[in-house]
Every structure is written in C-alpha cells, then in structure tokens.
C-alpha cells in the first residue's frame, strides 16, 4: 500500500499545466448559486454540501487548516469559534451533545447549517456573497474540484466527472496516470473557463493536495489517544490536540 509520504511526493510533483488542462476539459464557471456554501436541507431550498458525503439535513462541512483559521481571524474581528468548529466525523452523540476525538476543523455554520460567512444578497448581483472571499480556505477556492492520487487518502464526496492526469515521467510518475482530477456536483460545471482562470484554480488545487497530505502526516505522527470525559471534544490537528475553542490541550 502506498504511504502518505510517497503520495505527498506525488502531490508535490503534480503538473499545474496538466491540472489546468483537466479543468479546461471539464469546464467551470461559478454561477454564485451558493449551493456549495449551504447545508443540503437547511432553512431554505434543497442545497448541496461542499466536499462532503453527508446525508441530507447535515450541516455544511468544509475543512479548514489551523493557519487558515488564524488568517480569517486576523482579517476580521473574529474569535476562534466564530471561524471554526470541530469536524463532526468521528464524534458520537452523548448525553450532553457531541463528544469524543476528531481530526479536522470545519468552517463554522449558522442555525440553518449554512456556512456562517455566506450571505444571500437581496438582488441577483449580490447573490452568493462570501464575506471572507479573499481569505477563504483552499477547499472553497478549489470547489468543485479535487485531486485523487490513488493512494491511502482520497477526497470525500461523489464525483460526477473526472479526468486522468498523464504520468510525469520526468518527475517520477507512477504507471500510466499521475492522478485524477475529480469534479463534484455543481451547476457551474461544463461552462467555458479561460486558461488564466484554469491555471489559477489548478495552482490552488495542487497546493490543497499537498497541504492535505502534510496535515494528515503531521496529525498521524503527533497523535496520542486522549481520554475524553462526558461532553468533551478533542480536535487533533497538525499542531497537536486542542479544545473546541482552539486552545492547546
């Protein structure tokens, strides 16, 4: 089985032009529908979840790295809990709510389960406004695309389209394919995208693939089981175990 370290090397060797070719062949233009920022079955109409295979009715989940949380905090008057919450996967429902250990942070959500930084505008021109657009996490920058490298870690969510990447033999590519660009459900798929925009998206997609694997390796190497009491939650990220408010345990 391929290790996370070897998969990380493959991610670092990904060709941005090849990623851009794949994105161009699928096509994409954001329609600002807001579906990727909302819960599937929140307070409004039926919506789509970002990078998640959660069942209908679950809150929106978008993974955010520790440094991305700080960047958003620094860009506005936000407390840690305004920005992030423990990823619910791995937690169990106890007498006092969710409890246990989890290994990621998710963007904070509102009472409807939508991303707290999403705003529905009153006019079509204001539709789908992200209030932290300049500092939005990599998962938001790259949606609806992800990269599957065929190793132990795979992007979450069902793909509706995919394009194989050619092996980069000069970079030590493995087999006939270097990986797969996957497209997830989005009404903007299939639309024309400029080469400049495709390359910008491709660069962010490569950065995300590398960062996800670096985070996974750091979490794995630093993990020590933590006893959680009734109603307690511990989040293990690349910086160590933390409380739900982001303070070190």
Helices and strands as residue ranges (DSSP letters): H 4-12, H 16-26, G 35-37, E 63-64, H 66-74, H 80-83, E 84-86, E 92-94, E 97-102, E 105-107, E 118-119, G 124-126, E 129-130, G 133-135, H 138-142, E 145-148, E 159-166, G 169-171, E 177-184, H 195-222, E 233-237, E 240-242
